[in-house]
Amino acid sequence: MLRGTAAGLEFVFAGRPFDEAWSEIAERLAERPDFYRGSQATAIFDGETPDDGGMRRFIEAVRGYGITLRGVHGSEAFVPLAERHELAFLGEPPRANVASFERKRAARAGLLEITEKARSLDADFAGARADIANRRARGETSVPRPAFAPVAAAGAAPVVAAVPAAPGTLYHRGTLRGGQALTQLGSIVVVGDVNPGAELVASGDIVVFGALRGTAHAGAQGDATARIFALDMAATQLRIATLIAADDPNPVREHEPEVAFVDGDRIALAPYAKIGIGP
């Protein structure tokens, strides 16, 4: 399995033969040969030790895609393997990563009903629509109304309840490299470049004071009024609410700040100077 984390990419070999797992990862890399270029990565082994030939092919292929392999996680049996291939040995594999891999395998086999995606900021819009339809069929309102406590009598101590904090803005200064991700319940502002392989996910707007070359998802909880701003808009993928716009292989570059927004049933792109920022 190949996954991106805040610390970089992870090649996870767990629960399957090395050659089988690497073949699947290699196919994914070949589909987007430049997508992970410039990324830092680690290899996580939780099982059999690959032979030197297989390990050498893996290392050479990863370097060919512009990925720097920082080291390997594994049991003590992997120490000699890491030394022979001049890689840092990083100790036992992180249990959370391996457990996550096993959960995903079980989900694909139909053993789990709730996927990891269902717990992320990507809202289950189909499920939400079905829930609304069921409520209306039962004669209920689309949005449940809470039952408030009665107003305190005169002279009685007022009822104090905690008020949830409003969505805020995440401010990040510096380059966001491949494999890194920022998520925010609110908006995200990045002062720097967002490299290929990096990902931004926000329930509000996304603003990049630099080059946006990775993936950006604004309005991730269904807000179609959210927008994506960048000084240099060269994203691999843009998403607003449930709409997706992939990279154009032959783009007409404006070489000026641009904004992505929802126009009807598609994502449109326009120079910032030619469009207002109001609703």
Residue frames as qw, qx, qy, qz and C-alpha x, y, z in Angstrom:
[[0.000, 0.889, 0.459, 0.000, 0.00, 0.00, 0.00],
 [0.382, 0.214, -0.008, 0.899, 1.16, 3.54, -0.79],
 [0.228, -0.846, -0.482, 0.004, -0.14, 6.30, 1.44],
 [0.264, 0.561, -0.130, 0.774, 0.63, 9.93, 2.14],
 [0.523, -0.660, -0.454, 0.292, 1.05, 11.28, 5.67],
 [0.090, -0.996, 0.023, 0.009, 2.09, 14.59, 7.19],
 [0.526, -0.635, 0.472, 0.312, 5.64, 13.21, 7.47],
 [0.148, 0.488, -0.691, -0.512, 5.80, 12.02, 3.85],
 [0.780, 0.146, -0.428, -0.432, 4.99, 8.92, 1.82],
 [0.526, -0.349, 0.743, -0.221, 4.82, 5.43, 3.30],
 [0.617, 0.222, -0.677, -0.334, 5.28, 2.18, 1.38],
 [0.611, -0.312, 0.556, -0.470, 3.52, -0.38, 3.57],
 [0.568, 0.198, -0.772, -0.205, 4.27, -4.09, 3.05],
 [0.335, -0.180, 0.728, -0.570, 2.08, -5.98, 5.50],
 [0.681, 0.169, 0.559, -0.441, 0.04, -9.17, 5.38],
 [0.816, 0.556, 0.060, -0.146, 1.01, -10.00, 1.76],
 [0.825, -0.005, 0.225, 0.518, 4.07, -11.35, -0.09],
 [0.229, -0.618, 0.141, 0.739, 6.55, -8.58, -0.91],
 [0.190, -0.020, 0.667, 0.721, 6.53, -9.15, -4.69],
 [0.013, 0.620, 0.754, 0.216, 2.73, -9.09, -4.82],
 [0.175, -0.842, -0.324, 0.395, 2.47, -5.88, -2.77],
 [0.259, -0.506, 0.308, 0.763, 5.25, -4.14, -4.70],
 [0.214, 0.248, 0.744, 0.582, 3.68, -5.06, -8.05],
 [0.032, -0.797, -0.602, -0.043, 0.46, -3.29, -7.02],
 [0.251, -0.807, -0.053, 0.532, 2.34, -0.20, -5.78],
 [0.348, -0.230, 0.524, 0.743, 4.47, -0.08, -8.94],
 [0.174, 0.532, 0.710, 0.428, 1.33, 0.01, -11.09],
 [0.133, -0.898, -0.382, 0.171, 0.03, 2.96, -9.11],
 [0.338, -0.640, 0.222, 0.653, 3.33, 4.85, -9.49],
 [0.346, 0.054, 0.664, 0.661, 3.41, 4.16, -13.23],
 [0.138, 0.750, 0.631, 0.139, -0.06, 5.69, -13.67],
 [0.029, -0.994, -0.050, -0.098, 1.20, 9.09, -12.42],
 [0.826, 0.117, -0.183, 0.520, 5.01, 9.02, -12.85],
 [0.279, 0.414, -0.185, 0.846, 5.53, 12.66, -11.79],
 [0.483, -0.709, -0.320, -0.401, 2.86, 12.90, -9.10],
 [0.758, -0.629, -0.098, 0.145, 5.13, 11.99, -6.15],
 [0.663, 0.410, -0.143, 0.610, 8.35, 13.55, -7.47],
 [0.063, 0.593, -0.300, 0.745, 10.27, 15.37, -4.75],
 [0.745, -0.542, -0.064, -0.384, 8.62, 13.41, -1.91],
 [0.045, -0.469, 0.816, -0.334, 10.34, 11.86, 1.12],
 [0.852, -0.119, -0.311, -0.404, 9.32, 8.28, 1.93],
 [0.309, -0.420, 0.815, -0.253, 9.81, 5.37, 4.33],
 [0.633, 0.038, -0.704, -0.322, 9.21, 1.65, 3.80],
 [0.552, -0.339, 0.520, -0.556, 7.28, -0.25, 6.48],
 [0.544, 0.141, -0.809, -0.173, 7.69, -4.04, 6.65],
 [0.577, -0.274, 0.522, -0.566, 5.54, -6.21, 8.88],
 [0.952, 0.153, 0.163, -0.210, 6.14, -9.73, 7.67],
 [0.914, 0.101, 0.193, 0.342, 8.54, -11.51, 5.35],
 [0.264, -0.714, 0.316, 0.567, 11.95, -10.08, 4.51],
 [0.721, 0.675, -0.025, -0.156, 12.40, -9.45, 0.76],
 [0.851, -0.037, 0.187, 0.489, 15.48, -10.86, -0.95],
 [0.318, -0.524, 0.171, 0.771, 18.27, -8.50, -2.01],
 [0.206, 0.176, 0.647, 0.713, 17.22, -8.58, -5.66],
 [0.096, -0.732, -0.639, -0.214, 13.64, -7.56, -4.89],
 [0.333, -0.791, -0.216, 0.465, 14.79, -4.87, -2.46],
 [0.347, -0.289, 0.352, 0.820, 17.25, -3.48, -5.00],
 [0.104, 0.413, 0.668, 0.609, 14.56, -3.29, -7.70],
 [0.221, -0.822, -0.521, 0.065, 12.22, -1.52, -5.27],
 [0.370, -0.673, -0.013, 0.641, 14.86, 1.09, -4.29],
 [0.287, -0.086, 0.502, 0.811, 15.89, 1.78, -7.88],
 [0.022, 0.582, 0.691, 0.428, 12.29, 2.13, -9.05],
 [0.266, -0.838, -0.399, 0.259, 11.42, 4.53, -6.22],
 [0.342, -0.539, 0.179, 0.749, 14.43, 6.72, -7.00],
 [0.253, 0.193, 0.648, 0.693, 13.47, 6.67, -10.67],
 [0.087, -0.762, -0.580, -0.275, 10.19, 8.38, -9.75],
 [0.119, 0.607, -0.153, 0.771, 12.06, 11.13, -7.89],
 [0.700, -0.646, -0.117, -0.281, 11.19, 9.81, -4.42],
 [0.182, 0.573, -0.676, 0.425, 13.82, 9.87, -1.66],
 [0.826, -0.331, -0.450, -0.081, 13.67, 6.75, 0.53],
 [0.189, -0.781, 0.394, -0.446, 14.73, 7.85, 4.05],
 [0.097, -0.346, 0.886, -0.292, 14.79, 4.41, 5.67],
 [0.593, -0.157, -0.714, -0.337, 12.88, 1.28, 6.64],
 [0.560, -0.373, 0.451, -0.586, 10.75, 0.19, 9.58],
 [0.821, 0.063, -0.532, -0.197, 10.73, -3.46, 10.57],
 [0.865, -0.501, 0.022, 0.017, 11.81, -6.05, 13.11],
 [0.401, -0.724, 0.499, 0.258, 15.45, -6.62, 14.08],
 [0.757, 0.126, 0.578, 0.278, 15.67, -9.09, 11.19],
 [0.489, 0.820, 0.234, 0.185, 15.61, -6.13, 8.79],
 [0.312, -0.866, 0.239, 0.309, 18.76, -4.49, 10.21],
 [0.544, -0.241, 0.612, 0.521, 21.20, -6.41, 7.96],
 [0.451, 0.593, 0.586, 0.319, 18.97, -5.78, 4.93],
 [0.029, 0.990, 0.130, -0.054, 18.93, -2.02, 5.60],
 [0.422, -0.710, 0.400, 0.398, 22.72, -1.97, 6.06],
 [0.599, 0.060, 0.647, 0.469, 23.38, -3.87, 2.82],
 [0.319, 0.671, 0.507, 0.436, 21.33, -1.34, 0.87],
 [0.306, 0.064, -0.145, 0.939, 22.68, 1.70, 2.76],
 [0.340, -0.617, -0.371, -0.605, 19.32, 2.64, 4.25],
 [0.164, -0.362, 0.556, -0.730, 18.60, 3.89, 7.76],
 [0.398, -0.317, -0.861, -0.003, 16.89, 1.38, 10.05],
 [0.244, -0.441, 0.041, -0.863, 14.02, 3.22, 11.80],
 [0.249, -0.121, 0.773, -0.571, 12.95, 0.54, 14.27],
 [0.246, 0.328, 0.903, -0.125, 9.71, -1.36, 14.74],
 [0.018, -0.392, -0.558, -0.731, 6.88, -0.48, 12.32],
 [0.284, -0.084, 0.296, -0.908, 4.30, 1.98, 13.68],
 [0.190, 0.249, 0.934, -0.171, 1.40, -0.12, 14.89],
 [0.381, 0.583, 0.329, -0.638, -1.22, 2.43, 13.81],
 [0.333, 0.519, -0.497, -0.610, -0.07, 2.32, 10.19],
 [0.112, 0.103, -0.973, -0.171, -0.10, -1.45, 9.99],
 [0.220, 0.378, 0.798, -0.415, -3.47, -1.67, 11.76],
 [0.394, 0.583, 0.039, -0.710, -4.90, 0.88, 9.33],
 [0.271, 0.362, -0.750, -0.483, -3.67, -1.22, 6.41],
 [0.005, -0.114, -0.991, 0.062, -5.35, -4.32, 7.80],
 [0.309, 0.493, 0.537, -0.611, -8.61, -2.42, 8.37],
 [0.402, 0.541, -0.277, -0.685, -8.66, -1.30, 4.75],
 [0.196, 0.182, -0.922, -0.279, -8.02, -4.85, 3.54],
 [0.118, 0.296, 0.893, -0.317, -10.89, -6.07, 5.71],
 [0.360, 0.543, 0.226, -0.724, -13.14, -3.31, 4.37],
 [0.365, 0.408, -0.589, -0.595, -12.42, -4.34, 0.78],
 [0.176, -0.002, -0.982, -0.069, -13.34, -7.91, 1.73],
 [0.496, -0.455, -0.420, -0.609, -16.69, -6.70, 3.12],
 [0.562, -0.276, -0.691, 0.363, -15.81, -7.35, 6.74],
 [0.154, -0.357, -0.359, 0.849, -16.31, -3.74, 7.84],
 [0.199, 0.767, 0.599, 0.118, -19.29, -1.50, 7.18],
 [0.060, -0.981, -0.028, 0.181, -17.63, 1.84, 7.98],
 [0.761, 0.389, -0.009, 0.520, -14.69, 2.93, 5.83],
 [0.472, -0.328, -0.127, 0.808, -11.92, 5.35, 6.71],
 [0.098, 0.293, 0.346, 0.886, -13.32, 7.78, 4.13],
 [0.360, -0.691, -0.548, -0.304, -16.58, 7.95, 6.06],
 [0.558, -0.661, -0.282, 0.415, -14.64, 9.36, 9.03],
 [0.445, -0.017, 0.145, 0.884, -12.86, 12.04, 7.00],
 [0.129, 0.447, 0.131, -0.875, -13.94, 15.55, 5.99],
 [0.228, 0.013, -0.696, -0.681, -15.33, 14.11, 2.74],
 [0.531, 0.053, 0.456, -0.712, -19.02, 14.12, 3.59],
 [0.198, 0.182, 0.946, 0.183, -21.25, 11.17, 2.66],
 [0.302, 0.151, -0.089, -0.937, -23.64, 13.24, 0.55],
 [0.497, -0.111, -0.729, -0.458, -25.62, 10.26, -0.73],
 [0.375, -0.301, -0.811, 0.331, -26.22, 9.09, 2.82],
 [0.015, 0.250, 0.327, -0.911, -27.25, 12.59, 3.89],
 [0.410, 0.034, -0.364, -0.836, -29.81, 12.85, 1.10],
 [0.514, -0.204, -0.815, -0.173, -31.24, 9.43, 2.00],
 [0.248, -0.286, -0.687, 0.620, -31.51, 10.47, 5.66],
 [0.202, 0.177, 0.068, -0.961, -33.40, 13.65, 4.71],
 [0.497, -0.054, -0.600, -0.624, -35.80, 11.65, 2.51],
 [0.452, -0.252, -0.843, 0.146, -36.47, 9.20, 5.35],
 [0.075, -0.257, -0.495, 0.827, -37.18, 12.05, 7.79],
 [0.353, 0.116, -0.173, -0.912, -39.65, 13.66, 5.42],
 [0.513, -0.124, -0.768, -0.362, -41.39, 10.30, 4.82],
 [0.385, -0.339, -0.770, 0.379, -41.90, 10.01, 8.59],
 [0.154, -0.871, -0.380, -0.271, -43.34, 13.54, 8.70],
 [0.571, -0.613, -0.088, 0.539, -40.30, 14.98, 10.46],
 [0.179, 0.948, -0.152, -0.215, -38.39, 18.12, 9.55],
 [0.778, 0.522, -0.272, 0.219, -35.31, 17.73, 7.36],
 [0.318, 0.437, -0.563, 0.626, -33.13, 19.06, 10.16],
 [0.548, -0.500, -0.653, 0.152, -33.91, 17.79, 13.69],
 [0.125, -0.743, 0.085, -0.652, -34.78, 20.57, 16.12],
 [0.372, 0.054, -0.756, 0.537, -33.32, 20.29, 19.63],
 [0.466, -0.728, -0.475, -0.166, -35.56, 20.45, 22.69],
 [0.205, 0.503, -0.356, 0.760, -34.43, 23.47, 24.73],
 [0.327, -0.335, -0.726, 0.504, -34.71, 23.58, 28.51],
 [0.105, -0.870, -0.455, -0.159, -37.40, 25.92, 29.84],
 [0.194, 0.658, -0.185, 0.704, -36.37, 29.49, 30.60],
 [0.411, -0.174, -0.672, 0.591, -35.30, 29.91, 34.21],
 [0.231, -0.845, -0.478, -0.062, -37.73, 31.73, 36.50],
 [0.075, 0.850, -0.151, 0.500, -36.92, 35.24, 37.66],
 [0.460, -0.737, 0.411, -0.277, -34.23, 35.20, 40.30],
 [0.961, -0.104, 0.243, 0.080, -33.08, 31.71, 39.44],
 [0.371, -0.563, 0.548, 0.496, -29.52, 31.04, 38.38],
 [0.621, 0.591, -0.246, -0.452, -29.20, 31.14, 34.59],
 [0.932, 0.030, 0.339, 0.120, -28.39, 27.95, 32.73],
 [0.031, 0.786, -0.498, -0.364, -24.90, 28.20, 31.25],
 [0.919, 0.223, 0.319, 0.066, -24.12, 26.04, 28.23],
 [0.434, -0.413, 0.487, 0.635, -20.91, 25.74, 26.29],
 [0.575, 0.740, 0.036, -0.347, -21.04, 27.27, 22.82],
 [0.853, 0.076, 0.336, 0.391, -19.07, 25.33, 20.18],
 [0.227, -0.579, 0.290, 0.728, -16.27, 27.27, 18.57],
 [0.634, 0.706, 0.056, -0.312, -16.90, 28.56, 15.06],
 [0.878, 0.255, 0.155, 0.374, -14.76, 27.21, 12.22],
 [0.276, -0.829, 0.204, 0.441, -11.41, 28.98, 12.10],
 [0.622, 0.747, -0.233, -0.018, -8.61, 29.54, 9.62],
 [0.865, -0.286, 0.211, 0.355, -5.46, 27.43, 9.47],
 [0.251, 0.928, -0.265, -0.077, -2.41, 29.53, 8.54],
 [0.900, -0.140, 0.247, 0.331, 0.63, 27.67, 7.19],
 [0.175, 0.915, -0.308, -0.193, 3.86, 29.42, 6.20],
 [0.311, -0.482, 0.784, 0.237, 6.31, 27.45, 4.07],
 [0.469, 0.270, -0.676, -0.500, 6.36, 24.92, 1.26],
 [0.806, -0.071, 0.447, -0.382, 4.02, 21.94, 1.52],
 [0.060, 0.444, -0.832, -0.326, 5.89, 18.97, 0.05],
 [0.666, 0.044, -0.602, -0.439, 4.57, 15.84, -1.65],
 [0.550, -0.163, -0.798, 0.183, 2.91, 13.45, 0.80],
 [0.079, -0.154, -0.526, 0.832, 2.04, 16.22, 3.28],
 [0.181, -0.579, -0.663, -0.439, -1.56, 17.25, 3.94],
 [0.058, 0.009, 0.408, -0.911, -3.45, 20.00, 5.77],
 [0.245, -0.528, -0.755, -0.303, -7.09, 19.60, 6.85],
 [0.028, -0.042, -0.377, 0.925, -9.22, 22.24, 8.54],
 [0.012, -0.689, -0.724, 0.030, -12.80, 22.74, 9.69],
 [0.029, -0.873, -0.068, 0.482, -12.82, 26.25, 8.26],
 [0.580, 0.807, -0.112, 0.014, -10.45, 27.85, 5.75],
 [0.818, -0.238, 0.176, 0.492, -6.77, 27.29, 4.93],
 [0.257, 0.950, -0.171, -0.038, -4.19, 29.94, 4.03],
 [0.871, -0.118, 0.174, 0.443, -0.79, 28.80, 2.76],
 [0.112, 0.944, -0.251, -0.184, 2.03, 31.32, 2.29],
 [0.306, -0.463, 0.788, 0.265, 4.30, 29.24, 0.08],
 [0.485, 0.258, -0.651, -0.524, 4.08, 26.62, -2.64],
 [0.801, -0.060, 0.484, -0.349, 1.98, 23.43, -2.55],
 [0.039, 0.453, -0.807, -0.376, 4.01, 20.79, -4.40],
 [0.717, 0.069, -0.533, -0.443, 2.65, 17.82, -6.40],
 [0.583, -0.083, -0.787, 0.183, 1.52, 15.06, -4.04],
 [0.034, -0.082, -0.559, 0.825, 0.52, 17.51, -1.27],
 [0.208, -0.538, -0.742, -0.341, -3.14, 17.90, -0.31],
 [0.108, -0.045, 0.331, -0.936, -5.30, 20.65, 1.18],
 [0.279, -0.482, -0.793, -0.245, -8.80, 19.86, 2.53],
 [0.022, 0.065, 0.384, -0.921, -10.97, 22.58, 4.07],
 [0.136, 0.602, 0.777, -0.123, -14.67, 22.99, 4.79],
 [0.123, 0.876, 0.156, -0.439, -14.30, 26.66, 3.76],
 [0.520, 0.837, -0.166, -0.038, -12.03, 28.50, 1.32],
 [0.831, -0.197, 0.180, 0.487, -8.43, 27.71, 0.35],
 [0.223, 0.967, -0.122, -0.021, -5.95, 30.53, -0.38],
 [0.857, -0.119, 0.154, 0.477, -2.41, 29.85, -1.61],
 [0.067, 0.957, -0.198, -0.201, 0.07, 32.72, -1.81],
 [0.275, -0.489, 0.766, 0.314, 2.33, 30.75, -4.13],
 [0.440, 0.225, -0.707, -0.505, 2.08, 27.93, -6.66],
 [0.736, -0.050, 0.502, -0.450, -0.71, 25.39, -6.14],
 [0.412, 0.401, -0.744, -0.342, 0.53, 22.21, -7.86],
 [0.059, -0.016, 0.970, -0.237, -1.02, 19.59, -5.55],
 [0.246, -0.482, -0.783, -0.307, -4.64, 18.72, -4.72],
 [0.099, -0.032, 0.358, -0.928, -7.06, 21.21, -3.14],
 [0.255, -0.489, -0.805, -0.220, -10.57, 20.42, -1.84],
 [0.112, -0.084, 0.278, -0.950, -12.58, 23.43, -0.63],
 [0.654, -0.086, 0.009, -0.751, -16.10, 23.22, 0.79],
 [0.249, 0.197, -0.948, -0.023, -15.36, 19.63, 1.78],
 [0.170, 0.245, 0.841, -0.452, -18.55, 19.38, 3.83],
 [0.268, 0.586, 0.749, 0.152, -20.77, 20.38, 0.92],
 [0.012, 0.799, 0.148, -0.583, -20.33, 24.18, 0.70],
 [0.633, 0.471, 0.443, 0.426, -20.58, 24.92, -3.03],
 [0.097, 0.987, 0.055, 0.115, -19.90, 28.64, -2.41],
 [0.639, -0.599, 0.285, 0.388, -16.35, 27.89, -1.27],
 [0.562, 0.812, -0.157, 0.013, -13.51, 29.04, -3.51],
 [0.838, -0.224, 0.158, 0.472, -9.87, 28.25, -4.18],
 [0.200, 0.970, -0.133, -0.042, -7.41, 31.11, -4.74],
 [0.817, -0.228, 0.228, 0.478, -3.77, 30.82, -5.90],
 [0.002, 0.799, -0.285, -0.530, -1.11, 33.13, -7.27],
 [0.255, 0.409, -0.767, -0.424, -0.09, 30.32, -9.66],
 [0.801, 0.047, 0.378, -0.462, -2.93, 27.86, -10.28],
 [0.472, 0.426, -0.731, -0.248, -1.39, 24.61, -11.60],
 [0.623, -0.264, 0.594, -0.436, -3.24, 22.09, -9.42],
 [0.015, 0.102, -0.973, -0.204, -3.23, 18.36, -10.07],
 [0.220, -0.496, -0.809, -0.225, -6.86, 18.26, -8.96],
 [0.178, -0.159, 0.233, -0.943, -9.39, 20.82, -7.73],
 [0.273, -0.444, -0.850, -0.072, -12.48, 19.88, -5.74],
 [0.216, -0.152, 0.233, -0.936, -15.26, 22.10, -4.45],
 [0.726, -0.031, 0.320, -0.608, -18.06, 20.39, -2.49],
 [0.820, 0.065, 0.568, -0.039, -18.93, 17.31, -4.61],
 [0.662, 0.747, -0.025, -0.054, -17.48, 18.60, -7.89],
 [0.712, -0.371, 0.390, 0.451, -14.07, 17.59, -9.24],
 [0.516, 0.840, -0.139, -0.092, -11.86, 19.23, -11.88],
 [0.875, -0.172, 0.222, 0.395, -8.75, 17.30, -12.93],
 [0.273, -0.601, 0.351, 0.664, -5.54, 18.75, -14.33],
 [0.672, 0.712, 0.067, -0.190, -5.71, 19.85, -17.99],
 [0.822, -0.094, 0.294, 0.478, -2.76, 18.29, -19.88],
 [0.417, 0.323, 0.276, 0.804, -2.62, 21.36, -22.21],
 [0.145, -0.781, -0.473, 0.382, -3.66, 24.28, -20.03],
 [0.280, 0.717, 0.130, 0.625, -3.91, 27.88, -21.21],
 [0.535, -0.398, -0.409, 0.623, -1.95, 29.60, -18.46],
 [0.011, 0.943, 0.252, 0.216, -2.94, 33.12, -17.47],
 [0.588, 0.144, -0.297, 0.738, 0.24, 33.73, -15.44],
 [0.176, -0.434, 0.173, -0.866, -1.72, 35.76, -12.91],
 [0.236, -0.007, 0.789, -0.567, -3.64, 35.08, -9.69],
 [0.451, -0.145, -0.654, -0.590, -6.70, 32.92, -10.36],
 [0.457, -0.095, 0.600, -0.649, -9.75, 31.70, -8.48],
 [0.249, -0.113, -0.915, -0.298, -11.69, 28.44, -8.86],
 [0.404, 0.083, 0.445, -0.795, -15.41, 28.48, -8.09],
 [0.336, 0.322, 0.885, 0.015, -18.61, 26.56, -8.83],
 [0.304, 0.292, -0.226, -0.878, -20.45, 27.74, -11.93],
 [0.780, 0.083, -0.292, -0.548, -23.64, 25.72, -12.41],
 [0.970, -0.194, 0.115, -0.093, -22.65, 22.05, -12.32],
 [0.830, 0.306, -0.139, 0.444, -18.92, 22.47, -12.94],
 [0.516, -0.657, -0.004, 0.549, -15.81, 24.10, -11.52],
 [0.470, 0.830, 0.100, 0.284, -14.75, 27.24, -13.38],
 [0.642, -0.333, 0.001, 0.691, -11.42, 29.06, -13.32],
 [0.254, 0.892, 0.215, 0.305, -10.99, 32.81, -13.83],
 [0.417, 0.341, -0.286, 0.792, -8.38, 35.52, -13.26],
 [0.311, -0.504, -0.597, 0.541, -8.79, 36.97, -9.79],
 [0.066, -0.241, 0.015, 0.968, -8.85, 40.53, -11.18],
 [0.289, -0.097, -0.543, -0.782, -11.94, 39.74, -13.29],
 [0.548, -0.439, -0.680, -0.209, -14.18, 38.25, -10.61],
 [0.347, -0.667, 0.217, -0.622, -15.52, 39.61, -7.34],
 [0.261, 0.158, -0.881, 0.361, -14.94, 37.92, -4.02],
 [0.499, -0.093, 0.356, -0.785, -18.47, 38.33, -2.73],
 [0.523, 0.122, 0.823, -0.186, -21.09, 35.56, -2.65]]
